[in-house]
Amino acid sequence: MKQQLIIIDDEPKAGRLMARYLDDSYECHIFQDPLAAMEYFQRESADLVITDMQMPNLTGAEVLAQIRMVDKQIPVIIITAFSNVDDAIEVLRLGATDFVKKPFDMEELKLIIDKALNISLLKAENSRLKEQLKEQHDQDDRYRMIGSGANMQKVYDVIDKIADIRCNVIIEGESGTGKELVARALHFQSQSADKPFIVIDCGALTDSLLQSELFGHEKGAFTGANKQKKGLLETASGGTLFLDEICNISDNMQTKLLRVVQEQQIIRVGGLERIDIDVRFVVATNQPMDKMVQDGQFRHDLYHRLNVINIHVPPLRTRLEDMTLLIDVMIKRFAGKYQRNIKGFDQSSLQLLKAYHWPGNVRELSNIIERSVALSDKEILHLDEIPKSVNAPGSGNNEQIDADHPTLAELEKRYILKLLDENSDNKEKTAALLGINKSTLWRKLKTFL
């Protein structure tokens, strides 16, 4: 089937001439009245639109504006006998694909149309592949963020706002809260979803190994460098580099990384050539980075380069409304993995799990669910399948009589954590509302862990 072209020109001869020349390659629909053309476009659409600039009823720029309200992607070529630089700039700003001055060569016009349609097809295919990648990623619950409570909704809202903005991001939160899942969501919801997403654990590598991994090296750069190696910064170009536990890198590595973040250029170890990259930096830490900067443990200039957006991932103990959903998803995952016919936990077990303070957060919950599922041969999991550490002294469960009659200490804990959450983890503001000083609040929070 031929691709569909709409040609709009108030001069009948001009429209017929274009259609006669293009009919062998495309199916052309000719309009002298731009209003009639717009009515047809909204009803039938097309693959490309060619429109004259100066016409009664609607100008070419107004036609373009109406088309863009319906379709952001369709190629639109503007043709005019009254070309000037300002006109060209304006229609290109409005989203025209090209701007052609009369009189024009028909062969040249056909080349412009062919090129515009090819680019449009490539963009459509690229969008389809990106959507497919995102769908595959979202369907894998290992990488899916789970939770519908207010705390997690704040995280989702930020991700939605910045996913397509290639700004750097710091993700803060306790160990096990799912910081990497946030980084993955940022990448796979972005326009760069089909580009690399590279993860590197800064705490697991020595300085020299980290430098070699990030920057790569030339052949002969050091003993054992038998061939050239491309670094992860090069590999991640066009996509996202996720640096987990970035606070573990040395002062020297912070300096090297600052230059890369600023200039988007690298030099391989043992090399001289500067290599351009295009990397979005998303970093994670389980320590408050602003405090590390104040204490001189992290470079302030690198911190401010990375901290364009800051996302705080809440601990599990402050999002207990998500516990049932998290447990259900994890049971299904591990029941499938270990081929167990398990429906869930009994009510006593669920109360115990919800009362626990979860110092290891979602990661700890996942480990406990996996252990319980792997060792059980029952449909319903009971208390005896939950590790004793969950109900051991200091676990938090022994602080309350039952779910309906909490102790005074448990009520204080709940109230403090609720205020802390409502104030976005602002300890100074929370302490003021509680009528205590900040150091007292810190001591109380430590007893909750």
Phi, psi and omega in degrees: 000133181290150175288146187265127177243138170253125179245123182240116178205127183288350174268113184303320183295321182297315180296317181294322180297315179296316182296319180299319182286326187266348187301329180295330184259329186226162171265114188258137176242114189259136179224136172268331181261116181297331179294319177294322179296319181291325177296317178295317182299317181292335181272319189245336186064190181188178178263336180200149179237133171245126182224141173289159183274308184262111180215154173290159180075303178221139172278168177300323179294323179289323174300313179302315181298319179293320179297317183293337175290334181263319186218116182280342191255331187303133179293136178231122180251126180262132178238136181207151174267352184242058187281136167215168185299319182297318178299314182299314181298318184294313183289327176292325177295324180285349176114015176294147179281321179204168186223117186238135182264136173282148350286148182234159177276128184297325179294321178294319178298317180297322177297320178296318179296313180302314181296316181297319180291322178297316179296320179298318178296319179296318179296318180296319179293320179297317179296320180296317180295320179297317179296322179295317178298315180297319180297316179298318180295315182293330182285342179273105188290352173295331184250004183269132175283131186242131179145142180233006181288172184300321181299314181286331179298325177299319179295314180300319182299318180294316179302315180300322183287326190246000184305319183268003176261119186279057176260158179284152186221137170253128177250119181248149178165160180296162176300136176087005182277344178103038181296323179294327177297322177295315179299317179297319179298318178301318182287310188282351172263001183265174176289350180260021185300333180272001178263171186295144168240109187250131180248134174222131180269107184293337182277349186263355185236146173288168181304312184293320179293319179298317179298315180296320180294318183285313189264342186075181179208159175272159177300131179081008182296330178201171181302125181096351177277081186277346177208164179293141179231128177282134181277169182292333176295320175293315182299324183279356184303132185093342183237222187233136171250119179258113180259104182276141181052053183296338181295348180276353183281151185286168176302319181298315180291327176299318179297315180295319182291324178303315181298320180294315181298320181290313192260345184053044176220150176225161170233125179298151177300127181084003181250174180237335186283134174277131183245124179286139176227167175222090188238134170267124181265120172240122185237155182228151178207148175261010178240149178292111187292327180298324178291321178297323177295315179299324181276001179076018181267350179215139183297129182293325182291322176291319178303314183288331175293322183276329189272050174291315175232137178242125179244127177257122178267120187290148175290158184298327183294343179260005180225050183295340178295342180267355187301313183300315179296316179300315181296317180299314181296317181292322178298316178298317181299309185282332175296321176292319181297317184258008178054055178246142177265078186242129183268327182160193178263154171285170186298321180298318180294318179298318178298320179297315181295321181287334181276340182292148186271354171050066177297333179267004174059213186297326179298317178294318178300316179300316180297319181292318178296316181298316180298315182297317180292317183297325185268351187263149173237021181251160177284324181247126180279140182243176182305323185290350178264358177266134180305143182297337180299333180292332180243020180279163176305133181091354181284341183106331182288328182284357180276345183239146182290309169199181187297333183264345182231072181290154176286169178299321179297320180292320178298318178298316180300312181299317183294317179297314180295325177295313178297319180299318179294316181296334180259023176052043177068018177280101187289327180296314180293319180297316179299319180297319179294327180279346181077026177233165178276168187296323182294323176296319178297318178301316181297318179296317181298323180295326180289341180279343184273000000 
